Amino acid sequence: MTTPPAPLARKFTLTDLRAARDSGAKVPVLTCYDYTTARLMHEAGVPMLLVGDSAANVILGHETTLPVSLEFMIEITAAVRRGAPQALLMADMPFGSYHSSPARAVTNVCRMVQLSGCDCVKMEAAASQLRTVRKLADAGVAIVAHLGLRPQAVGVMGGYKFQGRTADEAEAIVSLAQKMQNAGAVALLLEAVPPDVSEAVVDAVTIPVIGCGAGPACHGHVVVTHDTVRLTPRPPKFAPQLGDLATPARDAFAEYVRRVKDGSYPAAEHAYPMSDAEREKFLAGHRF
């Protein structure tokens, strides 16, 4: 039997995420990019939302996540915050906003936090970002380090390929996870790695690990919402099929086209009528 939706009764926080790691509870996480969807997710009881730079693909239509701007990410994150005030909100830092220097990263990340109201910030993290993560943690920013498949590094990785394919690659991911924790990251997001690798990461660190196509050992799981409801043409294999929003939406749009073309819309019930007296007065004063 399907569990009926239940809105979040209170704010879900990093403390709750950490407690889930300790208790073994699993935390569901969905991507979100707008106020209306955030409100529906809040009503459905989704405790944690990610405003991902995947908005570049599913909202703006780009082939990669690279073109999306910091200003755009701030704007849509703030919209999601307004729609889901009780959710733990994670904002994605876009490509180029934190790479040039730790000082620039601190400036841009603090701007994201101040203007969007997010609770934590996600960064695709290579070893070169360790110093930046440490500076941000020292500044009091909750950083989630994104390891494994890093879409912003798709050019270097040679495409969207799962990571940790070899023993050496797997060991490097586990080692980097430990280093990110030591630098002050509050959580990890591990994308597209074999279950053995994610299990090793979970065992090697004491902070929560959120998986994205990373097997069952992770403490939470995130997917791109559009992939789960058939709004994208080629969803990845790890995205569960939760429903079909594309077909009823397409049918509704086609029905609108039909009604306008055949003249059934707009009808009398869609109009704002004048009173008879005002209508007669208006028509008497205007001879067309």
C-alpha positions as CSV (number, residue, x, y, z in Angstrom):
1,M,0.0,0.0,0.0
2,T,1.3,3.5,-0.9
3,T,2.0,5.7,2.1
4,P,0.0,8.9,2.0
5,P,2.0,12.1,1.8
6,A,2.8,13.8,5.0
7,P,4.3,17.3,5.1
8,L,7.5,17.9,7.1
9,A,6.4,18.7,10.6
10,R,9.6,20.4,11.5
11,K,12.9,21.5,10.1
12,F,15.2,18.7,8.9
13,T,18.8,19.6,9.8
14,L,22.3,18.4,9.5
15,T,21.9,17.0,13.0
16,D,19.1,14.8,11.7
17,L,21.3,13.7,8.8
18,R,24.1,12.8,11.2
19,A,21.6,10.9,13.4
20,A,20.4,9.0,10.3
21,R,24.0,7.7,9.8
22,D,24.1,6.6,13.5
23,S,20.6,5.0,13.4
24,G,20.8,3.3,10.0
25,A,17.8,5.3,8.7
26,K,17.9,6.2,5.1
27,V,17.4,9.8,3.9
28,P,15.6,10.4,0.6
29,V,17.0,13.4,-1.4
30,L,15.5,14.8,-4.6
31,T,16.7,17.5,-6.9
32,C,14.5,20.6,-7.2
33,Y,14.8,23.8,-9.2
34,D,11.7,25.9,-8.6
35,Y,9.2,27.1,-6.0
36,T,6.1,25.1,-7.2
37,T,7.9,21.8,-7.2
38,A,9.6,22.6,-3.9
39,R,6.2,23.2,-2.3
40,L,4.9,19.9,-3.6
41,M,7.9,18.1,-2.3
42,H,7.5,19.7,1.0
43,E,3.9,18.5,1.2
44,A,5.1,15.0,0.3
45,G,7.6,15.1,3.2
46,V,10.9,15.0,1.2
47,P,13.4,15.9,4.0
48,M,16.3,17.0,1.9
49,L,16.5,18.8,-1.5
50,L,19.4,19.4,-3.8
51,V,19.4,22.4,-6.1
52,G,21.8,20.8,-8.6
53,D,23.7,22.3,-11.5
54,S,21.8,19.6,-13.4
55,A,19.4,22.5,-13.9
56,A,21.7,23.4,-16.8
57,N,20.4,20.2,-18.5
58,V,16.8,19.7,-17.4
59,I,15.8,23.4,-17.1
60,L,18.0,25.2,-19.6
61,G,18.6,22.5,-22.1
62,H,22.4,22.4,-22.2
63,E,24.3,19.2,-23.0
64,T,26.5,19.6,-19.9
65,T,26.3,21.4,-16.6
66,L,29.2,23.8,-17.4
67,P,27.3,26.8,-18.8
68,V,25.1,27.5,-15.7
69,S,26.0,30.7,-13.8
70,L,26.3,31.4,-10.1
71,E,23.6,34.1,-10.3
72,F,21.2,31.6,-11.8
73,M,22.0,29.0,-9.1
74,I,21.4,31.5,-6.4
75,E,18.1,32.6,-7.8
76,I,16.6,29.1,-8.2
77,T,18.0,28.0,-4.8
78,A,16.2,30.9,-3.2
79,A,13.0,29.9,-5.0
80,V,13.3,26.4,-3.6
81,R,13.9,27.7,-0.2
82,R,10.7,29.6,-0.3
83,G,8.8,26.5,-1.4
84,A,10.3,24.1,1.1
85,P,11.3,26.0,4.3
86,Q,11.5,22.9,6.4
87,A,13.8,20.9,4.1
88,L,17.5,20.6,4.5
89,L,18.5,22.5,1.4
90,M,21.8,21.8,-0.4
91,A,22.9,24.2,-3.1
92,D,25.3,23.3,-5.9
93,M,28.3,25.6,-6.7
94,P,28.5,25.8,-10.5
95,F,31.6,25.3,-12.6
96,G,34.2,28.1,-12.3
97,S,32.7,29.6,-9.1
98,Y,35.2,28.0,-6.7
99,H,38.2,26.8,-8.8
100,S,40.5,29.8,-9.3
101,S,41.5,30.4,-5.6
102,P,40.3,29.6,-2.1
103,A,39.6,33.3,-1.5
104,R,37.3,33.6,-4.5
105,A,35.6,30.3,-3.5
106,V,34.9,31.7,0.0
107,T,33.5,34.9,-1.5
108,N,31.2,33.0,-3.9
109,V,30.1,30.4,-1.5
110,C,29.3,32.9,1.2
111,R,27.3,34.8,-1.4
112,M,25.3,31.7,-2.2
113,V,24.5,31.1,1.5
114,Q,23.6,34.7,2.2
115,L,21.4,35.2,-0.8
116,S,19.7,31.8,-1.2
117,G,19.2,30.7,2.4
118,C,20.6,27.2,1.7
119,D,21.7,25.1,4.7
120,C,24.8,23.5,3.0
121,V,26.8,23.8,-0.2
122,K,27.9,21.1,-2.5
123,M,31.2,21.3,-4.4
124,E,32.7,18.8,-6.9
125,A,35.9,18.0,-5.0
126,A,39.2,17.0,-6.4
127,A,42.4,16.9,-4.2
128,S,43.1,20.5,-5.3
129,Q,40.0,21.7,-3.4
130,L,41.1,20.4,0.0
131,R,42.5,23.8,1.0
132,T,39.3,25.5,-0.2
133,V,37.1,23.1,1.8
134,R,39.2,23.7,4.9
135,K,38.9,27.5,4.6
136,L,35.1,27.3,4.1
137,A,34.8,25.0,7.0
138,D,36.8,27.4,9.1
139,A,34.4,30.1,8.0
140,G,31.5,28.1,9.3
141,V,30.1,26.9,6.0
142,A,28.7,23.4,5.8
143,I,30.4,21.8,2.7
144,V,29.3,18.6,1.1
145,A,32.2,17.2,-1.0
146,H,31.1,15.5,-4.3
147,L,33.3,12.6,-5.2
148,G,33.2,9.8,-7.8
149,L,31.7,10.9,-11.1
150,R,32.0,14.7,-11.3
151,P,29.9,16.1,-14.1
152,Q,31.8,19.4,-14.1
153,A,35.0,17.4,-15.0
154,V,33.3,15.4,-17.8
155,G,36.0,16.6,-20.3
156,V,38.8,15.2,-18.2
157,M,36.9,12.0,-17.4
158,G,36.2,11.4,-21.0
159,G,32.4,11.3,-20.6
160,Y,29.8,10.3,-18.1
161,K,31.4,7.1,-17.0
162,F,31.1,5.4,-13.6
163,Q,34.2,5.8,-11.4
164,G,36.1,3.4,-9.2
165,R,36.4,0.8,-11.9
166,T,39.8,-0.4,-10.8
167,A,41.3,-1.1,-7.4
168,D,43.6,1.9,-7.7
169,E,40.7,4.2,-8.6
170,A,38.6,2.8,-5.8
171,E,41.4,3.3,-3.3
172,A,41.9,6.9,-4.5
173,I,38.2,7.7,-3.9
174,V,38.4,6.3,-0.4
175,S,41.6,8.2,0.4
176,L,40.1,11.5,-0.9
177,A,36.9,10.9,1.1
178,Q,39.0,10.7,4.3
179,K,40.9,13.8,3.3
180,M,37.7,15.7,2.7
181,Q,36.4,14.7,6.1
182,N,39.7,15.8,7.7
183,A,39.4,19.2,5.9
184,G,36.0,19.8,7.4
185,A,33.4,18.5,5.0
186,V,30.1,17.8,6.8
187,A,29.1,15.1,4.3
188,L,30.0,13.4,1.1
189,L,28.0,12.9,-2.1
190,L,29.3,9.9,-4.0
191,E,28.2,9.5,-7.6
192,A,28.3,6.5,-9.9
193,V,30.6,4.1,-8.2
194,P,30.3,0.4,-7.5
195,P,28.6,-0.7,-4.3
196,D,31.9,-2.1,-3.0
197,V,33.5,1.4,-3.3
198,S,30.7,3.2,-1.5
199,E,30.7,0.6,1.3
200,A,34.4,1.2,1.7
201,V,33.9,5.0,1.9
202,V,31.1,4.6,4.5
203,D,33.4,2.4,6.6
204,A,36.4,4.8,6.2
205,V,34.6,8.1,7.3
206,T,32.3,9.1,10.2
207,I,30.3,11.7,8.3
208,P,27.1,11.0,6.3
209,V,27.5,9.7,2.7
210,I,24.8,10.4,0.2
211,G,24.8,8.2,-2.8
212,C,23.8,9.0,-6.4
213,G,23.9,5.7,-8.2
214,A,26.3,4.4,-5.5
215,G,24.7,1.4,-4.0
216,P,22.8,0.7,-0.8
217,A,25.5,1.3,1.8
218,C,25.0,5.1,1.7
219,H,23.1,6.9,4.4
220,G,21.0,8.9,1.9
221,H,20.2,8.6,-1.8
222,V,19.7,11.4,-4.4
223,V,18.4,11.3,-7.9
224,V,17.5,13.9,-10.5
225,T,13.8,14.2,-10.2
226,H,13.2,14.6,-13.9
227,D,14.8,11.2,-14.5
228,T,12.4,9.5,-12.2
229,V,9.1,10.8,-13.7
230,R,10.0,10.3,-17.4
231,L,10.7,14.0,-18.1
232,T,14.1,13.2,-19.6
233,P,14.6,11.0,-22.7
234,R,17.6,8.9,-21.4
235,P,17.6,8.5,-17.6
236,P,20.6,6.7,-16.0
237,K,20.1,3.1,-14.9
238,F,20.2,4.0,-11.2
239,A,17.2,6.4,-11.5
240,P,14.0,4.6,-10.3
241,Q,10.8,5.0,-12.3
242,L,8.4,6.6,-9.9
243,G,5.8,7.7,-12.3
244,D,5.0,9.3,-15.7
245,L,4.4,13.0,-15.7
246,A,5.3,13.5,-19.3
247,T,2.4,11.6,-20.9
248,P,-0.4,13.4,-19.0
249,A,1.3,16.8,-19.4
250,R,1.7,16.2,-23.2
251,D,-2.0,15.2,-23.4
252,A,-3.1,18.2,-21.4
253,F,-1.1,20.6,-23.7
254,A,-2.6,18.9,-26.8
255,E,-6.1,19.3,-25.3
256,Y,-5.6,23.0,-24.9
257,V,-4.4,23.2,-28.6
258,R,-7.6,21.4,-29.6
259,R,-10.0,23.6,-27.6
260,V,-8.5,26.9,-28.9
261,K,-8.5,25.7,-32.5
262,D,-12.1,24.4,-32.4
263,G,-13.4,27.5,-30.6
264,S,-14.5,25.7,-27.4
265,Y,-12.1,27.9,-25.5
266,P,-12.7,30.5,-24.3
267,A,-16.3,29.9,-23.4
268,A,-18.8,32.0,-21.4
269,E,-17.7,30.6,-18.1
270,H,-14.1,31.9,-18.7
271,A,-15.2,35.5,-19.2
272,Y,-15.6,38.4,-16.8
273,P,-19.1,39.9,-17.5
274,M,-20.2,43.5,-17.0
275,S,-23.5,44.1,-15.3
276,D,-26.4,44.6,-17.8
277,A,-26.8,48.3,-16.8
278,E,-23.1,49.0,-17.3
279,R,-23.0,47.0,-20.5
280,E,-25.9,49.0,-22.0
281,K,-24.4,52.3,-20.9
282,F,-21.0,51.3,-22.5
283,L,-22.6,50.2,-25.7
284,A,-24.8,53.3,-25.9
285,G,-21.8,55.5,-25.7
286,H,-19.8,53.7,-28.3
287,R,-21.0,53.1,-31.8
288,F,-18.8,50.7,-33.6
